[in-house]
Amino acid sequence: MTQRTARALAALLALGPLASAPAARAAGAWETYFKPYAWNDLLVVGDTLWAATGEAGLLRLDLPQGRFSSATRAPGGLASNDLSVLARDRSGRLWVGTNGAGLARLDPDGTWGLLNRFDGLRSDTITALRAVGDTLWIGGTRGLAFWNGREIVGTLPDGFNPSPFRSDWITGVLQAGDSLWVATLDGVYVRRLSTGDWTTGSPGIPLGTPFRGLERRGDTLYSVAGSGFVAQRPLGPGGWAIIGSEDPAFGPAFRIGRVHRMSGDGGTIIASTSSGLWRWLGNGWVQEFSGFASTGEPQATFSTATDAAGGVWAADAGGVRHRPASGPNAAYAPDSPPGNFVLNLALEGSRLYVSTLDEGVGRLDARGWRVWPDVDCVAGCDTTFRLPRYSFALLVDSRGRKWFGQWQVGIEVLEDDLVPPRVTHHRYDGPLTLRTNAWAAAEDSSGSPGGGIWFGMDTPALGSIDPLGLVYYTPDGRDSLNLRPDSLPAMRGNKVHGLAVDRGGRVWVGYTGQGLQFFNWQPGQPVTFVTVPGTENFDVQSIVAHGDSIWVMTTRDVRLYNRANAAFRDSVLLPAEPASLAVRPMDVAPDGTVYVGTTAGLRVIRAGGAVEDWSAANSPLAGNQVQAIAVDRTSGVVWIGTASGLNRWDPSYVPPPPPPPARFAFRLYPNPAPLSAIGASLRIDSNAARVSGSVHDVTGRVVRRFDVSGVRPVLWDGRDADGRVVRPGLYFVRVQAGDQRGVARVALVR
């Protein structure tokens, strides 16, 4: 072993005190709603169950209350919603591995910190964690790192010497006495701490076999290996032996099915297999939950944990199950929307209605979520939906009825103010099933008695089956009128994605590739379509009528027209194209702010013309593929439906001032800081959510003031208050958080 390797390994194994780490609080203006599918890891600590999910962030189950809460991705908070593994250190810090965003840390005071490749990690995808006191072994897809309680002090491979592993993809790590065991996708390795020697820990298993995870029960080591079998070996000399498999050659005591996942909390080995959940007794297996089979797919594979009393916890897309050491079993499910792929949104006051592609529809109010799942109702469906699937069109009318255009099923009307709710089904046999293919919807506001609902139609097979243009329903649900180009030659198209009725009753119609038209509607009177000049080839995606303004979204831009004369007034380019299933990608707030969804997130167009862009990179937005937007006309609250989840944003939210930390600590880096012709980049690593202060030269003169927040923000760019690059030399930085202060020196060097 070279001296460089010896020094790297010595640093890798050095222990030290825990220091402050960067932390910040998430913005309270945002709320995020997810349905969790993949439960990737569980951890029970006292009366709390923590869950790392693959799409819904970090879930916390308060066991005495039986209630879930969550932490989702936000600037200065949790780094990702796609989580992988959990660990808790001696000081009560919860470490949360992510898939691609590094290692997050939740401190006991509720603040967040983050480690990533910038801090020395080998990979930002975390695949294994093991806390030893206040230190942490961190496995990733490119090797192993060690946190000594203050910083990353070593990695393997170290960047200079050959890796000791045939595969650097770490799947498990365990420290036992004088040995450090490391599982990879190509074997298990062990390092004797007293000698520093690495050896293979895989005798008895063919070379090249992947191992997934490492757990310990007494003096025995366990792992899931190969194509899905449990293997054990002694911590001392010896080799691996298979003790659980789907192979019929094994006796009944060891035949448990294909193993997909395993946990070992407190020495209790639980295997998630194709035949259910099994507990290892030392000489055979006993089934914990019958029927709880795992498939290997993330949302259909159980994660398990064991509490201090010996109770077993298991979770998959169906929720959490608990088998206590004594007493009856229990089940828990987080209050969540019907699905994460949001098609459309509609509001009735503060009540939100959500439709998804193929997971049903839902309602959110002060009591929580009410979900109508994607279940085919064959008979007795007057209080529920016939089949809540492909509900593209969604509208709440002025009478409080909810209209759902469910493709190839029917136009269904929900009256949920009744007890029990009533659902009226307007169904058609083929070929009239085309009349169910509604994409856009708008209520007649002409002021005529009994104004009805307009639907803009689409088709599931464009090119072979033509859409039906516009369909009008009277309030009692009769299909009383169908406007189509074959009967109205002035009508430019039959595929309608943009539809709005302005306050004067004029109907605005946007076609896919045939531009923008309008007509003045009075029941019983002839319909005359008028084309808006210059729009003949536009691909219209959405139309919103707001006062005397008509906002039109095309695949290229957002355009403003005058309601009275259809005159063009202004336009703003889109940052990206709309999503292909963006049913309602635009809405307008009471103050005139326009919210527009694209495949790059949300564009916000202020009434004065200022433009902001929000994405998953700079906001808690659930995903960049925005498909539906609904603005509360009273409060201005914005609901944003994406292909990955649902957000609520309150523009009037005023955050409280962040509480100062009990003991203010910070570090400036890099120090010395390189200074170039364009300045410097001096950052602060602090345990306060927000810091302010000033930079002084050696004479005490104030060079620059600052006020920053977030995780490791840039404190100073090396320029003075007038924007000029300063000279190299020594500077003093005064930092304040609340009523606590500190001073640090920093050198700028060329």
N, C-alpha and C positions, 0 to 999 in steps of 0.2 A: 504494500500500500504506500503511495507517495505521501510526502509530508503535506502537500496541499490537500490531498484527500483526508488525511488525519486531522488537519486543522478544521476542514469543513465539517467533518463528522463531530468533532469536539464541540464546535459552535452549535451544530444541529441539536446536540443533546444537552446544552447548557441550560440551567434553570435560572429564572430571575423574577423580580417582583413585577406585578401588573401595573402598567402605567395608564394614563388617560388615553382615550381613543376618540376619533372624530364622531360627532353625533349631532343630529338635528331632528326637529319635530316635523311631521308631515303637515301639509296645509289642510286646515279644517274646512275650507271652502269646497273640497272635493269629497264625494262618497263613491265607492266602487262596489258593484254587485257582481258576484260570480257564482256560478254553480260549480262546485268542486267535483272533478272526475277522478283524477289520479292522486291517490294518497300515498306519497312516496316514502314517508317516514313518520313514526309516532314516537312520542316521548312523554312519559307520565312523571310529573314532579309534584308530590304532595297531592293536593286536591285539584290539580290542573293537568289536562291533556293537551299537549301541543301536537300539531300536525303540519307537516310540510307537504303542500300540494303542488301539482304540476302546472296549475293555471290560476288558482285562486289565492295565491300567497300563503301566508302563515295563519292557521286557524288555532284558536284557543278555546277549549271547552272548560267552563267553570263547572266542576263536577257537582258541588252542592246545589247550584242553581240549575244545572242542566242546560246552560245557555252558551251559545257560541259567540265569539267576537273574532275579528280578523284584522290583520295588518296586510296591506297591499302596497304595491310599488308606488313610491312617491319620491320626488327630489328631496334629499336630506333624510329619507326614511329607508324603508326596505328597498333593496336594490333591484328586485325582480319578483314577479309573481310565479315564476317557474323554479320551484325549490326542489332540493334533492335529498338532503340529509340534515340531521339535528344532533347537537351535543350541548351539554351544560357543564360549566366548570365549577370549581369549588366555591367561587365567589358569587355564584348565582347568575352568571352571564349566560345567555342563550345564544349559541352559535348556529347560524342558519346557512347551509350551503345552497348555492344557486347553480343553475345550468347556464353558464355563460356570463354571469355578472359578478363573480367573486364570492367572498365569504362575508355575510352580514353578521352583525352582533347586536343583540338587544340587551342593554344594561338594566340592572334592577330598577333604575329611576325612569325607565321607559324611553330613553334616548337610544338612537341607532348609531352604529359605526360600521365601517366597511374596510375589508382588506381585499386587494386585487393584485394583478400582476405589477402594477405600479409600486406596490409595497413589497414585492419580492416573491409572490406566489408563482409557482410554475405554470398554473393554468387558472383561468377564471371559471372553469367548470369543476365544481367540487363533488367528488365521488365518495369520500370517506372522511370521517372525523373521529378522533378519540381524545377526550380530555384526560389529562393526568394532573391533578391539582388545578392550578391556574395556568398550566401550559397546555398546548394543543398540537396534536399531530394532524396534518391536513393533507389528504390525498386528492389528487386531481387526475386529469387525463394525460398530464405530461410529467408526473412525478410526485414527489413527497416534499412537504415543507414542515418546518417546526417553528411555532410561535412560543417564545419563552416567557410570555406574560407581558411583554413590552413591545416586541417587534419580531419580524421574521429574521431568524439568525442563521438559517441554513436550509439548503434544498438538496435533493437528490433526484436526478443528476444535478451536479453543481455548475454545469456550463463549461467545465474545463476537462474533466476526466470522464472516461466511459461510464455509462450507467451500470450499476450493479444488477439491474433488472433486464430481462429479455423483453418485457413489455413495461413501459412507463405508465400505463393506465392502472392506477391504484384503485382497488375495490374494497380493501379493508386494512386496518392497522390495529395492532394490539400490543401493549407493553406489559410483560409479565416477568417480574423479577429481573433477572440479568439479561432478558431477551426482548428484542423488538421484532415482532412478526409483521410481515407485510404481504398482503395478497394482491395479485395482479391478474391481468387477463392471460398471463402465461406463467403460472406457477406461484408458489409461496416462497418467501425468503425470510431468513432469520439472521439477526445480528446479535452477537454476544457483546453486551455493553462493556464487559470487563476486558475483552481482548480487541474489540473493534472489527472482528472478522465477520464477513458475510458468507453464508452458505445457503444452499437451496433447502427449503423446508418441505419438499414435495416428494419424498420417497414413497413408493407404492402407487403413484399416479403417473401415467405416461407424460413425457415431455410435451409441452405445448398445450396442456389442459388449462382452460380458464378457471380461476377461482373467483367467487363473488362473496365478499364479506368474510369477517372473522369474528367468532364469538367464543366465549370461554365458559366452561362448567367445571368447577373444581380444577383438576390438573389436566384437563382435556381441552383440546382446541377443536372447533367445528367450522365448516365452511360448506357452501353450495358449490359444487364443482361440475365440470363437464357439461353434459346436456341436461342436467337437472337432477343431481343426486346429492345427498348429504354425506359428507366424509368427516371422520374424526381421526385425531392422532394425539398422542401424549405430548405434553409440553417438553418433556425430556426426550431421550433417544427413542426412536421408533418411526414408523411410517403411517401413512394414511390407510384407513379401512372404510369401505362404504357401509353405512348403516341405515340408509333410507333411499328407496328408488322405486321407479315404476316397473322395473324388470321383474317379470314373473319368476325368474330364477331365485329371487329372494323369498324367504318364508313370510308368512302373514305378519309377523311382528315387525318386519322391516319393509314391507311393500306398502308405500304410502302415496304412490303416484309421482308424477314429475314435479320436482321442487323448483319453485320460481323465486322464493324469497325466504329469508330466515331472520329471526331476532333472537337475542340472548340476554335480555335485561335481567340482572341479578342472578345469572346462571341458569335461567329458565329458557330452554331452547324450544322455539316455536317455528314450525315449518309451514309455509303457505304452498300448497300443492294442488295438483289437478284434481285431487279427490277430497280436498277440504283442508282444515287446519289441524296440525298434529303437534303434541307435546312429547318431548323425549324424556323417558323415565330413567335412562341409564342402561336398561337392558331391552328396551322396546319402546313402541310409540303408543299413545292413546289419543284418540280423536277429540278435539276440543269442541268444534262446531261442525255438525254434520250438514252437508249441502253447501258449505261455503267454499266452493271450488275456485281456484285461480286459473287463468288462462295464459298468463304471461304478458297480455296486453296491459298497459299502465292502468287503465280505468277498471280493469277486471282482475286485478291482482291485489290481494289483501296485504296491507302492511299491518304489523302486529307489534304489541308492546306488553310488558308485564309490570304491574304496579307492585309496591312494596309489600302488599298483603297477599300477593300471589294471584291476583285477578288478571285475566287475559283480555286485552283490548285488540280489536281488529277493525279495519276500515277499508272500504272500497267506494265506488261511485254511489252505492246505495246508502252510505252513511257509516256510523260507528256502532259497533256492537261490543257489549261488555259482558264477560262471564266472570262474576266475582268468585272469590275463594269460597264464599258461602252465600246463599240467598239466590233470588231469581235473576235471570239474565235481563239486561236492559239494552235499549237501542236509542241512539241520538242521531238527529239529522239537522244540519244547519239550515236556517231559513234562507232560501235562495230562489232566484228566478228559474223559469222552466228550462232555460238553456243559456249558453253564452253567445250563440250565433243569432244576434238580434236582427230581425227583419224590419219591424216597424214599431212605432210608439204612438200613443195617443193619451191625452190628458182629460180628466174630468175634475176640475178644481185641482187639488193636490194628489188625487188618485191617478196612478200611472197604469196604463195597459200596455202589455208587451206581447208581440208575436215573434215566434222563432221559426226557423225553416221546417224542422221536423221533430220538435220536442214539445210542442204544445204552446199554449198561451198562458199569460199570467196577469195578475193584478197586484199592485203594491199600494198599501195604504198604511195608516198609523198602526194597524194591528200586525203588519208584516205581509208576507207573500201568500196569495191564493193562486194555486196552479191547477190548470186543466191540462193534464198530460196528453201526449199523442196516443190516445187509445180509441179504437174503433168502437163506437156505440151502435149496437145492432138494433136494440129495441128499448123503449122507454127513455127516449133521449130528450124529453121536453124540458128537463132541468140542466142539461149539459150539452156539449157540442157533439155533433155527429162524428166529426173527425178533425180535431184542431191541428191541421197540417197545411203547410204552404200558405199561411195567412198573410199574403202580401198586402192587400188593401186593409186598412184599419181606420175607423173613424168613430168618434163619439159625437152624436148629433145633439141639437139644442134641447131635445127631450130627455137626454141622458141615456139613450140606447146606444149600444156598441155594435157597429157593423164590421163583420169580418168577411173578407173575400177569400175563401179557402178553395184553392184551385182543384178542379175536378171533383169537388165535394158539394159546394153550395155557397150561397150568400147567407150567413148566419147572423142573427140579431140577438144579442145578449141583453137582458134586462135584469141586472144584478141588484137593483134596489128592492126587488121583490123577495119574499121569503116563502118557499125556496126560489132561487133564481129561475127565470124562464128564458129558454132559447128557442127562437123561431127559425126553422130551417126552410130556406127557399132553394129547392133542389130541382135539377132538370136532368132528364134522360138524354143520352146522345141522340143527335149531334148538339143539342142545346146545352150540353155541359160546357161548351165554350163560353156560355154566359156566366160561368163562375170564375173565369180567369181574369179577375180584377186586379189591377196594379195600383192605381191611384184612386182617391176618393175625395169628394167635396160636397158640402151641403148647400142646397139651393137657398140663397138669401134674398130672393127677389121680393119677398114680402107677401107673396101670394099665399092664400090659405092652404095649409097642408103641404108646404114645400118639402120636396123629397131629397134623394141622394143621387148624385152623379158618380158613376164609376168609369175610369179610364181603363181600357181593356188591353190585354196582351195575349200571348199564345205560348204554349210549351213547345211548339214545332213551327217556328217561323220559316216560311218558304214552302211549306206543304199545307199548313192550316193558317188561314188568315185570322188576325184578331178582329173583334167586333166593334172597334171604334169606341163609342160612348153608349153606356146603358144607364137609363134613369129609372129609379125605383120611387114610387109614391110611398108616403109614410107607412102605409099598411103592408108594404113589401111587394106590391104588385109590380111586375116587370112591365111598365107601361110604355116605354119608348126606347128605341134603339136607333142611334144616328150612325150611319156608315157611308163611306164614299160611293158605294154602288147605288145608293138611293139619293144621296146628296152630293152631286159632282163637285160642288165648291169646297167640300170638306177634303183637306189635303192628304190625310192619312188615316189609318185605322189602328195603329199601335200608339197608345197614349200613355206617356209616363209623367207628363206634367199636367196638373189640373187644379184650378182654383176658381172660386166664385168671389167677386169683389163685393163691397158693401152696397153697390147699386144693383146687384143681381146679374151683372155681366159675367159670362162664363169664359174663362181663358183656358185654351187647350194647347199643349205642347206635344209634338209628335217626335218619334224617333226618325230623324233624317228628313222630315217634311216641314220643320219650322214651327211657327207660333201663329195661332189664330184666336179670334174671340167671336162670340155672338151674344146678342141680347135675348134673354130668355123670359118668355111669358107662356105659361101652360096654355095649350090650345092654339098658339100663334105659330106661323111659319118660322123656321130657323134659317137665318142667313149668316153664313160664315164669312168673316173678314180676315184677310191675311195681313199680318204686321209687316210692313215693307222692310226688306233687307234680311229677313229671317228665314227665307224659303228653304234653305238647306240645313238649318240648324238641327242638331240632335239635342232636343230639350229633355232634361232630366227631372226638373222640379220647377214648380211655380208657387209663389207665396204672395197673396194680396195683403198689403199692409197700408191702411189709410188710403191715400191717393197714389201710392206706389205699387207697382207690380214688379216683383223681383223674379227673374228668370235665370235658372241655372242650366247651362249647356255643358257639353263635355269639355269645353275649352275655357269658359269664363262665367262670371255672374253679371247679369245685365239688368239695368234699371229702366223701367218704362213708366210713362205717365198713365194713370188709370183712365182719365177722361178721353184723351186723344191717341193713346198708344205711342206717343212720341218717345224716341230713345233719349235717355238722359246721361247715362254713364255706364262703365263696365270695369270689372276687376278680374284679372286673369287668375285661373286656378293654379295652385302649386303642383297639382298632379291630376290624373284622370279620376273620375268617380268610380266607385266600386261597381262591379257588374250587377250586384243585387242591392244597390242603393235605392230603396223604395221611397224614402223621405229624407234626402240628404241635405235639406235646407229648411231653416225657419228664421223668423224675425222676432226679436224681443220687443217689449213695449217701448223701450227707448230708441228703437230703430236700429240696434245692432243686429247684423246679419251673421248667422252661423252656418258654415258650409262644410260638409264632409267630403273628403276624398280618400284615395288610397294612401295618402301621406299624412292623414290626421285631420285636424279641424282648422279651418281658416276663419278668423273672426274679423269682420269688417265693421269698424265703428262708424257711428253716424257722421262723424267729422271726416271720415275717409281714411283714418289710420287702420293698418292691417296688422294682425298678429297671427302667428301660426303655432298651434299646439300639436304635439305628437307624444308618442310613448317615451321619447327621449328627454323631453323637457317638462313633462306634466304627468299626473297620475292617469292619463287617458288609458283605458283598458286595452286598446289596440289601435293601430293606424288605419285600419279599414273601417271607416265610419259609414254606416248604412242608414241610420235614421236619427233625426234630431227633432225634439219637441220642446218648445219654450212655454213655460207657465205665463199666461197673459197677465196675471195679477202680480206675482212675485218676481218674475224675470228669471226664475230658476231654469237652468238648461239641462235637459236630459239628453244623453248621447249614447246611442246604441251602436256597437261595433260588432265585428265578426268574432271578437274575443271576450266580450263582456259589456257591461252597462255602467255608465257614470252619471252622477248628478253633480252639477256645478252651480254654486250659489254666488253670483257676482256681487251681492251686497254683504257677504260675510266679512266681518272685521276680526282678525285673529287677536287673541289676548297676547299681551307681552310675554315672551318666554321667561320662565323662572330661571334665575341665575343658579349655576351649579353650587353645591355645598362647598366645594373647594375648586377654585378656578385654576385650570392648568392649560398650557398651550405650548406649542413648539413651532418655530418658523423654519422653513426649509425651501429650497436648499440653502445652506449657510456654510461657507460663502456662496453667494448667488452670482452666476455668470451674468455680465452686463454686455449687451451688444448695441449695435447702432439703433435698434428698435426698442431697446429697453430691457427689462428683466421680468421674471415671473416668480415672485416670492409668495409662497403659500403659507397658510396657517392650519395646523392640526390642533383642534381645541375641543374641550368637553362642553363648550357652551354652544347653544343653537345659533346665537348671533353675537358678533363682536364689533366694536367700533374703536376708533382711536386715531392716532396720528404718527407720522414718520418725521424725525428730526435729524438735522445734521449735527456735527460735533460742536457747533456753536450754540445749539439749542433752538435754532430757527425751524419753524414748521415747514416741512417740504411738501407734505401731502396728507390729507385726511382720508379715512376710509370707514365704511359701514357695510359689512358683508355677512352672509349667512350661508348655510349649506355644508356639505361635506368637503373639507379641505379646499376652501375657495382660494382664488388668487387674491392676496391682500394688497399687493403693490406691484405695479407694472414698471417700476424704475423710472417714472417720470414725475416732474413736479406739478404744481397746481395749474401751470400754464401749458402742460403737455410736452415740455421739453425733457429729453433724456438727461438724467443727472450724471454727475461725475462719479468715477469709481471712488470707493472709500468706505469709511465706517459710518453707520447710521444707527440711531436708536428708535425703537418702535414701542410706543405706549399703547397697550391693549386694554380694553375695558369690556366687561360683561356684567350688566346690572350695576351694582355698587362695588364690584370687585375689579381690581386693576393689577396690571403687571407690566414690566418693562423688559425688553430683550434687545441685544445688539445683533446687527447683521452687517456683513461685509459684502460690498459689490465689487467684483473683480472682472477684469477683461482677460 
